[in-house]
């Protein structure tokens, strides 16, 4: 399975911060925002990743992440000239997807929870159809919402409904089979002139090929597209890391544990930034026994 990170858009809700920088490069506590969705794809075992961004920002991501080889990945880049909706990522990435299954994650979503890696591994082994997640929120009118029957079978999907039929929001992480490009190309833009992710998912629902997995109370899903969201996510990450002494979304640690890079690779990266807390953490990681989980 391949992975796509959608890091486009203007980030208008975060003006004036985003007047000179891409939203997805803003720090969430001690790391660029894009590290968090990248770490999710890595935990899912996905090593070929496409980053989609705007013409003015794409080179910044290339400077930050390069070709991905530093952490055992293959990272590619594509430009989205203007916002055309989330499913447009599959059209922009058609050549990259090349008829394979693909996971799409939004660049401003932060996930955290015990047992998340097995959930991701199961999702990345998708055989057909689409798999999405459901997360209970108290403000469902602000999100795409999924409705279930008494047997927890999906009935409907709605985008930011005025009268939500459930409190289960759909986080920005979608696993789809090789039909996703063809389905997306058949979608019609909505009244706001964009392709809607709920329309794509509804197509899978009509085919009876949509599954939803609920993320329970032990999971955190944070949308960092607002000032409050940024602050909440930074405070959350900082609290967890200080309390546990373990980092969230440390891509070098994930790569090391997966066996993508060696102890010496981690040590080399740590030595280059030895005067930072991040570098000290990597040094500690390099001194541990290899786990290759």
C-alpha positions in Angstrom: 0.0 0.0 0.0 1.1 3.5 -0.8 0.4 6.7 1.2 -0.5 10.3 0.4 -0.2 13.3 2.7 -2.4 16.2 1.6 -0.6 19.4 2.7 -2.1 21.9 0.4 -4.6 24.7 0.9 -4.1 28.3 2.0 -4.5 27.8 5.8 -6.7 30.8 5.9 -8.0 30.0 9.3 -4.5 30.4 10.7 -3.8 33.9 9.1 -1.5 35.7 9.6 0.8 32.8 10.5 0.2 31.2 7.2 0.9 34.3 5.2 4.5 33.3 4.8 4.6 29.6 5.7 2.7 26.4 4.9 0.3 25.5 7.7 1.7 22.0 7.8 5.2 23.2 8.7 4.0 25.1 11.8 5.3 23.3 14.9 3.1 21.1 17.1 5.2 21.4 20.3 8.6 20.3 19.1 8.1 19.0 15.5 6.7 20.3 12.2 3.0 19.5 11.9 3.6 17.2 8.9 5.7 14.8 11.1 2.5 13.7 12.8 0.6 12.4 9.7 3.9 11.1 8.3 4.4 9.0 11.5 0.9 7.5 11.1 1.7 6.2 7.6 5.0 4.9 8.9 3.3 3.1 11.7 1.0 1.5 9.1 4.1 0.1 7.4 3.8 2.4 4.4 7.1 3.3 2.9 6.2 5.0 -0.4 4.7 8.3 0.3 3.5 11.2 -1.8 3.3 14.7 -0.4 0.9 17.1 -2.2 1.3 20.8 -1.6 1.1 24.2 -3.2 3.5 25.6 -5.8 4.9 28.1 -3.3 5.5 25.6 -0.5 6.4 22.3 -2.2 10.2 23.1 -2.1 10.0 23.6 1.7 8.9 20.0 2.2 11.7 18.8 -0.1 14.2 20.7 2.1 12.6 19.2 5.3 12.2 15.6 4.2 14.2 15.1 1.0 13.7 11.8 -0.8 12.9 10.1 2.6 16.0 7.8 2.5 17.2 9.3 5.8 14.4 7.4 7.5 14.1 4.5 5.1 11.3 5.9 3.0 10.7 6.8 -0.6 9.1 10.3 -0.6 7.7 11.9 -3.8 6.1 15.3 -4.4 3.3 16.7 -6.4 1.8 20.2 -6.8 -1.9 21.0 -6.3 -2.3 24.3 -8.0 -5.6 25.2 -6.2 -7.8 23.6 -3.6 -10.2 21.2 -5.3 -11.4 19.1 -2.4 -9.8 16.2 -0.6 -10.5 13.5 -3.2 -8.6 15.5 -5.7 -5.5 14.1 -4.0 -6.2 10.8 -5.7 -6.4 12.5 -9.1 -3.2 14.5 -8.5 -1.5 11.3 -7.3 -2.8 9.0 -10.0 0.6 8.3 -11.5 2.0 7.7 -8.0 -0.8 5.3 -7.0 -0.3 3.3 -10.2 -3.2 1.0 -9.6 -2.3 0.1 -6.1 -4.2 0.5 -2.8 -3.6 3.8 -1.0 -4.0 5.6 2.3 -4.7 9.3 2.4 -4.1 11.4 5.5 -4.6 15.1 5.9 -1.6 17.1 6.9 -3.2 18.8 9.9 -4.5 15.7 11.7 -2.8 14.3 14.9 -3.6 10.8 16.1 -2.4 9.2 19.3 -3.5 6.1 21.3 -2.4 2.8 22.8 -2.9 0.0 20.3 -3.0 2.3 17.3 -0.3 0.5 15.4 -2.2 -2.8 15.2 -5.3 -0.9 14.0 -3.2 0.7 11.3 -1.5 -2.6 10.3 -5.0 -4.1 9.9 -6.1 -1.1 7.8 -3.1 -1.2 5.5 -3.9 -4.9 4.8 -7.2 -3.8 3.2 -8.3 -6.3 0.5 -11.1 -4.3 -1.2 -13.3 -1.3 -0.7 -12.6 1.6 1.7 -11.9 1.8 5.5 -12.4 4.9 7.5 -12.6 5.6 11.2 -15.3 7.0 13.5 -14.5 9.3 16.5 -17.0 10.6 19.0 -17.1 14.4 19.2 -19.4 16.8 21.0 -19.6 19.2 18.0 -20.5 16.9 15.1 -21.9 19.8 13.0 -18.3 20.9 12.3 -17.2 17.5 10.7 -18.1 14.9 8.3 -20.4 12.5 10.2 -21.1 8.8 9.9 -24.5 7.3 11.0 -25.0 3.7 12.1 -27.9 1.4 12.7 -28.3 -0.7 15.9 -25.9 -3.3 14.6 -23.2 -0.6 13.9 -23.6 -0.9 10.2 -23.1 2.3 8.2 -26.3 4.0 7.1 -25.2 7.4 5.8 -22.4 9.9 5.6 -22.9 13.7 5.8 -20.6 16.7 5.5 -21.0 19.2 8.3 -24.7 18.6 8.7 -27.0 21.2 10.4 -28.8 18.4 12.2 -26.2 15.6 12.8 -27.6 12.1 12.9 -24.7 10.9 15.2 -21.8 12.2 17.1 -19.2 10.2 15.2 -16.9 12.3 13.1 -14.8 11.0 10.3 -11.1 11.8 11.0 -8.9 12.7 8.0 -7.4 9.2 7.4 -8.8 7.0 4.6 -7.7 3.6 3.3 -8.9 2.8 -0.2 -8.5 0.1 -2.8 -7.3 0.5 -6.4 -10.7 1.7 -7.6 -10.4 5.0 -5.8 -9.0 7.0 -8.7 -11.7 5.8 -11.1 -14.4 6.6 -8.6 -13.0 10.0 -7.8 -12.9 10.9 -11.5 -16.6 10.2 -11.7 -17.5 12.6 -8.9 -19.2 16.0 -9.5 -18.1 19.1 -7.7 -20.3 20.3 -4.9 -22.0 23.7 -4.6 -18.7 25.1 -3.3 -16.9 23.9 -6.4 -14.9 21.2 -4.8 -14.9 17.4 -4.8 -16.3 16.1 -1.4 -14.8 13.2 0.5 -18.3 12.2 1.7 -19.4 11.8 -2.0 -16.4 9.4 -2.5 -17.2 7.4 0.6 -20.9 7.3 -0.2 -20.0 5.7 -3.6 -18.2 2.9 -1.7 -21.2 2.7 0.7 -23.5 2.2 -2.3 -21.2 -0.6 -3.5 -21.4 -2.1 0.1 -17.7 -1.8 0.3 -17.3 0.7 3.1 -16.1 -0.2 6.6 -15.9 2.1 9.6 -13.7 1.3 12.6 -14.5 3.2 15.8 -11.7 4.8 17.7 -12.6 4.5 21.4 -11.9 6.6 24.5 -8.2 5.6 24.6 -7.5 7.4 21.3 -6.9 11.1 20.7 -7.7 12.8 17.4 -6.8 16.4 17.1 -7.5 18.8 14.2 -4.9 21.5 14.2 -6.4 23.8 11.6 -7.3 26.5 14.1 -5.4 28.5 16.7 -7.1 26.6 19.5 -6.4 23.4 17.8 -2.7 24.2 17.5 -2.5 25.1 21.2 -4.4 22.1 22.3 -2.3 19.7 20.2 1.0 21.3 21.4 -0.1 21.1 25.0 -1.2 17.5 24.6 2.1 16.4 22.9 4.2 18.3 25.5 2.3 16.8 28.4 2.6 13.2 27.2 6.3 13.5 26.3 7.2 15.1 29.6 5.2 12.7 31.6 6.3 9.5 29.8 9.7 10.5 28.5 8.7 9.0 25.1 8.2 11.1 22.0 5.2 11.2 19.8 5.7 11.2 16.0 9.5 10.8 16.2 10.0 9.5 12.6 13.6 8.4 13.2 12.5 6.3 16.2 9.7 4.7 14.2 12.1 4.0 11.3 14.6 2.4 13.7 12.0 0.2 15.4 10.7 -0.9 12.0 14.2 -1.8 10.9 14.3 0.8 8.1 17.5 2.4 9.5 20.3 1.1 11.7 21.5 2.1 15.1 24.4 3.9 13.4 22.0 5.9 11.3 20.1 7.1 14.3 23.4 8.0 16.1 24.6 10.0 13.1 21.4 12.0 13.0 21.6 12.5 16.8 25.2 13.7 16.6 24.2 16.4 14.1 21.7 17.9 16.5 23.3 16.9 19.8 22.6 20.3 21.4 18.8 19.8 21.2 16.4 17.8 23.3 15.4 16.0 20.1 19.0 15.0 19.4 19.4 13.8 23.0 16.3 11.7 22.7 17.6 10.1 19.5 20.9 9.4 21.2 19.0 7.6 23.9 17.1 5.6 21.2 20.3 4.6 19.5 21.7 3.1 22.7 18.7 0.8 23.1 18.5 -2.7 21.8 17.0 -3.0 18.3 13.3 -4.0 18.5 12.2 -3.9 14.9 8.5 -3.9 15.8 
